[in-house]
Amino acid sequence: MGFAGAMAVAMAVDALIGWPAWLFARVGHPVTWLGWLIHLVDTAWNRAVDPPALRRIAGIAAAILVIALATTVGWAVQSLLPSGCIRLVLVGVLAWPLVALRSLHDHVAAVAHPLVSGDVAAARAAVAQIVGRDPATLDDAGIARASIESLAENASDGIVAPVFWGAVFGLPGILGYKAVNTLDSMIGHRTERHEAFGWAAARIDDLANLIPARLTGVLFVLLAPKRPQAWSCMLRDARRHRSPNAGWPEAAMAGALGVRLSGPRIYHGHIADEPWLNEGARDPAAADILAGLKLYRYAMMLLAAAFVALALA
């Protein structure tokens, strides 16, 4: 955890200013740069005429290439930085764009506020920006459930995981993780095109999130109003989720808020019959999104404080 202080800096900068729209309009974002590279590799190497075995090998090579390039860039930049406290501050500033702390909060808050005021149409439009399910099929509870699930899962994928690997390895760690996560989001799907080619991307992402997902769940539990219920829900229901990792923060959040999450939902006209997390609890409402955001803020502050403590130890 030699770069823990640097990750605290990255979290602080992102919490204060996020990634400004004017900056995105001018230079884009590191994740979009990674996405461009992944798209090029996917287009060139994922050929429909090739048998599945060959496409899987090509996908493994693609994942290795993208991750190696990202970590190498991170290592090269980091090696040029001066030593001491200045180095940690500079690493933190350079890592800041890869921490989605403020963006996640703002996207979920954009769902909560119109739903609280009764503007279901605006809430549906906002939730469509953060989940893949059909917003037209969501009632108030469905909108609240989708946004809370996204908040819990992306707290792990978008903040805890990148800063965890950044704290361990610095810029190579956080850039390497973002390459892994972007690969998974773009090609790690069980579709006809990516079933074979994206196999490696999905497996590597599962491994990279193994510790961070459980850490995120523990952070939620520690700050839950009813800690024993949150803890028991996480331990009982996390493994019921289709993902080996997402169930941990989602089940912890469900127990912390006293609501049920996951369950059946509609993707592209097809029903996904997912099991409930915290089955038997009430359905979430708009106020629960705000409560989830409050828990998220406290959890991220606790994580940043832990990084500061590690840096000063």
C-alpha positions in Angstrom: 0.0 0.0 0.0 2.9 2.3 -0.7 0.7 4.6 -2.8 -2.2 4.8 -0.4 -1.6 8.5 0.1 -1.7 9.1 -3.6 -5.1 7.4 -3.9 -6.4 9.6 -1.1 -5.3 12.6 -3.2 -7.0 11.2 -6.3 -10.3 10.7 -4.4 -10.2 14.2 -2.9 -9.6 15.8 -6.3 -12.3 13.8 -7.9 -14.8 14.5 -5.1 -14.1 18.3 -5.5 -14.2 18.7 -9.3 -15.0 15.4 -10.9 -14.1 15.3 -14.6 -15.4 18.7 -16.0 -17.5 18.6 -19.1 -15.3 21.2 -20.8 -12.3 19.0 -20.3 -14.1 16.0 -21.7 -15.2 18.0 -24.7 -11.6 18.9 -25.4 -9.6 15.8 -24.7 -12.1 13.0 -23.9 -11.3 10.7 -21.0 -8.7 8.0 -20.4 -11.4 5.4 -20.4 -12.6 6.5 -23.8 -9.0 6.3 -25.0 -8.9 2.7 -23.8 -12.3 2.1 -25.4 -10.9 3.3 -28.7 -8.0 0.8 -28.5 -10.3 -2.1 -27.5 -12.7 -1.3 -30.3 -9.8 -1.4 -32.8 -8.6 -4.8 -31.5 -12.1 -6.2 -31.4 -12.7 -5.1 -35.0 -9.4 -6.5 -36.3 -9.1 -9.7 -34.3 -12.6 -10.9 -33.5 -13.5 -12.4 -36.9 -16.9 -14.2 -37.3 -15.3 -16.6 -39.8 -12.9 -18.0 -37.2 -13.9 -21.0 -35.0 -14.6 -20.3 -31.3 -11.3 -21.8 -30.2 -9.3 -19.4 -32.3 -11.5 -16.5 -31.3 -10.9 -17.3 -27.7 -7.1 -17.3 -28.3 -7.4 -14.0 -30.1 -9.4 -12.6 -27.1 -6.7 -13.7 -24.7 -4.1 -12.0 -26.8 -6.2 -8.8 -27.0 -6.7 -8.7 -23.3 -2.9 -9.2 -22.7 -2.1 -6.5 -25.2 -4.5 -3.8 -23.8 -3.6 -4.5 -20.2 0.2 -4.6 -20.8 0.0 -1.4 -22.8 -1.9 0.4 -20.0 0.4 -0.8 -17.2 3.5 0.0 -19.3 2.3 3.6 -19.8 1.6 3.9 -16.1 5.0 2.5 -15.2 6.8 4.8 -17.7 5.1 7.9 -16.4 5.5 7.0 -12.8 9.2 6.3 -13.3 9.7 9.9 -14.5 8.3 11.5 -11.3 10.4 12.8 -8.5 10.6 10.9 -5.2 9.1 11.7 -1.9 5.8 13.4 -1.1 5.8 15.3 -4.4 5.7 12.0 -6.2 2.7 10.8 -4.2 0.8 14.0 -4.9 1.6 13.9 -8.6 0.6 10.2 -8.8 -2.7 11.1 -7.1 -3.4 14.0 -9.5 -2.5 11.8 -12.5 -4.8 9.0 -11.1 -7.7 11.4 -10.5 -9.3 10.9 -13.9 -9.6 7.1 -13.2 -11.7 7.6 -10.1 -15.4 8.0 -10.8 -16.4 9.0 -7.3 -18.3 12.2 -8.1 -19.6 11.0 -11.4 -21.3 8.0 -9.8 -22.8 10.1 -7.1 -24.2 12.7 -9.6 -25.7 10.1 -11.9 -27.5 8.3 -9.1 -28.6 11.6 -7.5 -30.0 12.6 -10.9 -32.4 9.6 -10.6 -33.3 10.3 -6.9 -34.3 13.9 -7.1 -37.0 13.7 -9.9 -38.3 10.5 -8.3 -38.7 12.2 -4.9 -40.6 15.0 -6.6 -42.9 12.5 -8.5 -41.4 13.1 -12.0 -41.3 9.5 -13.0 -40.5 10.2 -16.7 -37.4 12.2 -15.7 -36.3 9.5 -13.3 -36.7 6.9 -16.0 -34.6 8.9 -18.4 -31.9 9.4 -15.8 -31.8 5.7 -14.7 -31.4 4.7 -18.4 -28.0 6.4 -18.3 -26.7 4.0 -15.7 -28.4 0.6 -16.2 -29.1 -1.6 -19.2 -32.7 -2.7 -18.4 -35.7 -1.2 -20.2 -36.7 1.9 -18.2 -40.2 1.9 -19.7 -40.9 -1.3 -17.7 -39.8 0.2 -14.4 -42.3 1.5 -11.8 -41.1 3.7 -8.9 -39.8 0.7 -7.0 -38.0 -0.6 -10.1 -36.4 2.7 -10.7 -35.2 2.9 -7.1 -34.0 -0.7 -7.1 -32.0 -0.2 -10.4 -30.3 2.9 -9.2 -29.4 1.5 -5.8 -28.0 -1.7 -7.4 -25.9 0.5 -9.8 -24.7 2.6 -6.9 -23.5 -0.4 -5.0 -21.9 -2.3 -7.8 -20.2 0.7 -9.3 -18.9 1.8 -6.0 -16.8 -1.3 -6.2 -16.0 -1.3 -9.9 -15.6 2.5 -10.3 -14.0 3.6 -7.1 -12.8 1.0 -4.6 -11.2 -1.4 -7.2 -9.2 1.2 -9.1 -7.9 2.9 -5.9 -7.2 -0.4 -4.3 -4.9 -1.5 -7.1 -3.6 2.1 -7.3 -2.7 2.0 -3.6 -0.8 -1.3 -4.2 1.0 -0.5 -7.5 0.5 3.2 -8.2 -0.2 4.4 -11.8 0.5 0.9 -13.3 -2.1 -0.6 -10.9 -4.9 1.8 -11.5 -4.3 2.1 -15.2 -4.1 -1.7 -15.5 -7.3 -2.1 -13.6 -9.2 0.4 -15.7 -8.0 -1.5 -18.8 -9.3 -4.8 -17.3 -12.7 -3.2 -16.4 -13.1 -1.5 -19.7 -12.3 -4.7 -21.6 -15.0 -6.5 -19.6 -17.6 -3.7 -20.1 -17.0 -3.7 -23.9 -16.3 -7.4 -24.8 -16.9 -9.5 -21.7 -20.5 -10.3 -22.7 -22.1 -13.7 -23.4 -23.3 -12.6 -26.8 -22.7 -14.5 -30.1 -20.0 -12.0 -31.0 -18.2 -12.0 -27.7 -18.9 -15.4 -26.1 -15.4 -16.7 -27.1 -13.5 -13.5 -27.8 -14.5 -11.8 -24.5 -13.9 -14.9 -22.3 -10.5 -13.8 -21.0 -11.7 -10.3 -20.4 -14.5 -11.5 -18.2 -12.4 -13.9 -16.2 -9.6 -11.4 -15.6 -12.2 -8.8 -14.4 -13.6 -11.4 -12.0 -10.2 -11.9 -10.5 -9.3 -8.2 -10.4 -12.5 -7.4 -8.5 -12.4 -10.3 -6.0 -10.9 -8.3 -3.1 -12.4 -4.9 -3.9 -16.0 -6.2 -4.1 -15.8 -7.7 -0.7 -14.0 -4.7 0.7 -16.8 -2.5 -0.6 -19.4 -4.7 1.1 -17.5 -4.5 4.4 -17.4 -0.7 4.1 -21.2 -0.6 3.7 -21.7 -2.9 6.6 -19.4 -0.9 8.9 -21.4 2.2 8.3 -24.9 0.6 8.1 -27.5 1.9 10.6 -28.3 -1.7 11.4 -24.9 -3.4 11.1 -25.8 -7.0 12.1 -28.6 -7.1 9.5 -26.3 -5.8 6.8 -23.6 -8.2 7.7 -25.9 -11.2 7.8 -27.5 -10.2 4.5 -24.2 -9.9 2.8 -22.9 -13.2 4.0 -26.2 -15.0 3.2 -27.1 -13.5 -0.2 -23.9 -12.3 -1.9 -23.3 -15.7 -3.5 -26.9 -15.8 -4.9 -26.0 -13.1 -7.4 -25.1 -14.1 -11.0 -21.8 -12.2 -10.6 -19.1 -13.7 -8.3 -18.4 -10.1 -7.1 -21.3 -7.7 -7.5 -23.4 -9.6 -5.0 -21.2 -8.5 -2.1 -21.7 -4.7 -2.3 -25.3 -5.1 -3.5 -26.3 -7.5 -0.7 -24.6 -5.3 1.9 -26.4 -2.3 0.6 -29.8 -4.2 0.6 -29.2 -5.2 4.2 -28.1 -1.8 5.2 -31.1 -0.1 3.8 -33.6 -2.8 4.8 -34.8 -3.3 1.2 -34.8 -6.1 -1.4 -32.7 -5.7 -4.5 -32.0 -7.7 -7.7 -34.9 -10.0 -8.6 -36.5 -10.4 -12.0 -35.9 -7.7 -14.6 -36.3 -7.1 -18.3 -33.3 -6.6 -20.7 -34.0 -5.9 -24.3 -37.5 -7.5 -24.1 -36.3 -10.6 -22.3 -37.0 -11.4 -18.7 -34.0 -12.2 -16.5 -35.2 -14.2 -13.6 -32.6 -13.2 -11.0 -32.9 -14.2 -7.3 -33.7 -11.6 -4.7 -31.1 -10.1 -2.4 -32.7 -9.7 1.1 -35.8 -11.4 0.0 -38.8 -10.7 2.2 -37.8 -7.0 2.8 -39.8 -4.2 1.4 -39.3 -2.7 -2.0 -37.1 0.4 -2.2 -38.5 3.9 -2.6 -37.0 7.2 -3.7 -36.0 8.0 -0.2 -33.9 4.9 -0.1 -31.8 6.1 -3.0 -30.9 9.2 -0.9 -30.1 6.9 2.0 -27.9 4.8 -0.2 -26.1 7.9 -1.5 -25.5 8.9 2.1 -24.1 5.5 3.0 -21.9 5.7 -0.2 -20.5 9.1 0.8 -19.6 7.9 4.3 -18.1 4.7 2.9 -15.8 6.6 0.5 -14.8 9.0 3.2 -13.9 6.0 5.4 -11.8 4.5 2.6 -10.0 7.8 2.0 -9.3 8.2 5.7 -7.9 4.6 5.8 -5.6 5.5 2.9 -4.4 8.6 4.8 -3.8 6.5 7.9 -1.8 4.0 5.9 0.3 6.8 4.4 1.1 8.3 7.8 1.8 5.0 9.5 
